[in-house]
Amino acid sequence: DGSNSADVSGFIGGLSVGALIWIIVAFVVVVAAIVIIIIVVANQQQVEQSIHRIVDSG
């Protein structure tokens, strides 16, 4: 199947740019998710501290 190998190489050649874009998109999404998780965790800690302060003062 020589024609198949040619199709595959053409497919990979056409896919490289799209794959690169998808890799970048996936990377950005992962980084954004990590940042959001860090922000949420930090906010939770701040909220807990503020609640403790309110309870202690009250």
Z-matrix of the N, CA and C atoms (Angstrom, degrees):
N
C 1 1.467
C 2 1.533 1 110.48
N 3 1.325 2 117.45 1 72.53
C 4 1.456 3 121.10 2 178.91
C 5 1.512 4 110.70 3 -68.59
N 6 1.342 5 116.89 4 -33.23
C 7 1.461 6 119.91 5 -178.79
C 8 1.529 7 110.14 6 -66.10
N 9 1.328 8 116.36 7 -34.70
C 10 1.459 9 120.06 8 -179.34
C 11 1.522 10 110.97 9 -63.36
N 12 1.340 11 116.69 10 -45.68
C 13 1.466 12 120.01 11 -179.12
C 14 1.526 13 109.83 12 -61.28
N 15 1.327 14 117.34 13 -37.78
C 16 1.463 15 121.25 14 178.69
C 17 1.531 16 109.54 15 -65.12
N 18 1.336 17 116.60 16 -42.03
C 19 1.463 18 120.26 17 179.17
C 20 1.527 19 110.07 18 -63.22
N 21 1.328 20 115.43 19 -41.65
C 22 1.470 21 119.63 20 -178.36
C 23 1.521 22 110.22 21 -63.48
N 24 1.346 23 116.93 22 -45.07
C 25 1.470 24 119.88 23 -179.13
C 26 1.529 25 109.83 24 -63.52
N 27 1.336 26 117.28 25 -40.68
C 28 1.456 27 120.74 26 177.13
C 29 1.516 28 110.78 27 -64.93
N 30 1.327 29 116.00 28 -39.56
C 31 1.463 30 121.48 29 179.08
C 32 1.525 31 110.17 30 -62.58
N 33 1.352 32 115.86 31 -46.60
C 34 1.466 33 120.42 32 179.75
C 35 1.529 34 109.86 33 -64.17
N 36 1.343 35 116.82 34 -40.51
C 37 1.459 36 120.34 35 179.20
C 38 1.516 37 111.29 36 -61.39
N 39 1.332 38 116.91 37 -42.38
C 40 1.456 39 120.34 38 178.54
C 41 1.511 40 111.56 39 -72.63
N 42 1.344 41 116.29 40 -27.48
C 43 1.460 42 121.31 41 -175.62
C 44 1.522 43 111.45 42 -79.39
N 45 1.342 44 117.35 43 -26.21
C 46 1.465 45 120.98 44 -171.46
C 47 1.528 46 111.61 45 -55.10
N 48 1.338 47 117.04 46 -46.41
C 49 1.468 48 120.09 47 -178.69
C 50 1.524 49 109.78 48 -66.94
N 51 1.334 50 116.55 49 -46.20
C 52 1.460 51 120.28 50 178.92
C 53 1.517 52 111.27 51 -62.77
N 54 1.333 53 116.44 52 -41.17
C 55 1.465 54 120.62 53 179.93
C 56 1.522 55 109.68 54 -63.86
N 57 1.334 56 116.12 55 -40.96
C 58 1.466 57 120.17 56 179.14
C 59 1.524 58 109.97 57 -61.02
N 60 1.343 59 116.04 58 -43.74
C 61 1.467 60 120.66 59 179.01
C 62 1.531 61 109.79 60 -61.72
N 63 1.347 62 116.41 61 -44.69
C 64 1.465 63 120.13 62 -179.21
C 65 1.518 64 111.42 63 -65.02
N 66 1.358 65 116.46 64 -37.44
C 67 1.470 66 120.14 65 177.73
C 68 1.530 67 109.49 66 -63.41
N 69 1.335 68 116.34 67 -43.33
C 70 1.468 69 120.67 68 179.09
C 71 1.529 70 109.70 69 -63.79
N 72 1.336 71 116.34 70 -44.71
C 73 1.471 72 120.52 71 179.53
C 74 1.525 73 110.09 72 -60.48
N 75 1.335 74 116.52 73 -46.70
C 76 1.466 75 121.08 74 -179.95
C 77 1.524 76 109.86 75 -61.38
N 78 1.340 77 116.55 76 -42.17
C 79 1.467 78 120.90 77 -179.89
C 80 1.522 79 110.35 78 -61.85
N 81 1.337 80 116.26 79 -45.64
C 82 1.468 81 120.89 80 -179.92
C 83 1.527 82 110.13 81 -62.16
N 84 1.335 83 116.38 82 -42.74
C 85 1.471 84 120.59 83 -179.46
C 86 1.525 85 110.33 84 -62.87
N 87 1.332 86 116.43 85 -44.01
C 88 1.473 87 120.69 86 -179.82
C 89 1.523 88 110.12 87 -63.04
N 90 1.337 89 116.54 88 -46.22
C 91 1.470 90 120.29 89 179.71
C 92 1.526 91 110.00 90 -61.44
N 93 1.329 92 116.78 91 -44.02
C 94 1.461 93 120.93 92 179.84
C 95 1.526 94 110.35 93 -61.56
N 96 1.335 95 116.98 94 -42.33
C 97 1.465 96 121.26 95 179.49
C 98 1.524 97 110.18 96 -62.43
N 99 1.339 98 116.82 97 -42.95
C 100 1.470 99 120.64 98 179.64
C 101 1.527 100 109.92 99 -63.20
N 102 1.337 101 116.48 100 -44.10
C 103 1.466 102 120.77 101 179.70
C 104 1.523 103 110.15 102 -61.48
N 105 1.334 104 117.00 103 -44.42
C 106 1.467 105 121.40 104 179.88
C 107 1.527 106 110.24 105 -61.75
N 108 1.339 107 116.64 106 -43.63
C 109 1.470 108 120.80 107 179.64
C 110 1.527 109 109.68 108 -61.55
N 111 1.350 110 116.96 109 -44.56
C 112 1.468 111 120.66 110 179.75
C 113 1.524 112 109.88 111 -61.13
N 114 1.343 113 116.76 112 -44.24
C 115 1.469 114 121.04 113 -179.55
C 116 1.529 115 109.86 114 -62.87
N 117 1.336 116 116.59 115 -44.37
C 118 1.468 117 120.78 116 -179.14
C 119 1.522 118 110.25 117 -62.60
N 120 1.334 119 116.48 118 -45.82
C 121 1.471 120 120.58 119 -179.65
C 122 1.525 121 109.88 120 -62.57
N 123 1.333 122 116.85 121 -44.73
C 124 1.467 123 121.02 122 179.65
C 125 1.523 124 109.91 123 -62.37
N 126 1.334 125 117.12 124 -42.67
C 127 1.463 126 120.91 125 179.47
C 128 1.523 127 110.62 126 -64.41
N 129 1.332 128 116.81 127 -39.83
C 130 1.463 129 120.14 128 178.55
C 131 1.525 130 110.08 129 -60.70
N 132 1.329 131 116.60 130 -43.34
C 133 1.463 132 120.08 131 179.78
C 134 1.520 133 110.15 132 -63.46
N 135 1.343 134 116.94 133 -42.85
C 136 1.463 135 120.65 134 179.27
C 137 1.525 136 110.19 135 -63.50
N 138 1.336 137 117.00 136 -42.39
C 139 1.465 138 121.40 137 179.66
C 140 1.521 139 109.87 138 -62.38
N 141 1.337 140 116.80 139 -44.41
C 142 1.465 141 120.42 140 179.30
C 143 1.523 142 110.30 141 -61.63
N 144 1.339 143 117.12 142 -42.44
C 145 1.465 144 120.69 143 179.63
C 146 1.524 145 110.09 144 -62.93
N 147 1.337 146 117.29 145 -44.09
C 148 1.463 147 120.73 146 -178.80
C 149 1.526 148 110.02 147 -65.70
N 150 1.339 149 117.07 148 -38.04
C 151 1.471 150 120.60 149 177.90
C 152 1.523 151 109.35 150 -63.44
N 153 1.338 152 116.76 151 -43.80
C 154 1.468 153 120.54 152 179.38
C 155 1.528 154 109.99 153 -61.66
N 156 1.329 155 117.11 154 -39.98
C 157 1.468 156 120.61 155 179.56
C 158 1.527 157 109.73 156 -63.75
N 159 1.349 158 116.22 157 -43.90
C 160 1.464 159 120.30 158 -179.48
C 161 1.532 160 109.59 159 -63.05
N 162 1.326 161 116.35 160 -44.61
C 163 1.471 162 120.91 161 -179.12
C 164 1.522 163 110.07 162 -64.71
N 165 1.343 164 116.42 163 -43.54
C 166 1.469 165 120.03 164 -179.06
C 167 1.530 166 110.34 165 -64.13
N 168 1.329 167 117.79 166 -43.77
C 169 1.462 168 121.19 167 -177.65
C 170 1.531 169 109.51 168 -70.16
N 171 1.339 170 116.60 169 -34.40
C 172 1.456 171 120.78 170 -178.33
C 173 1.501 172 110.58 171 -80.64
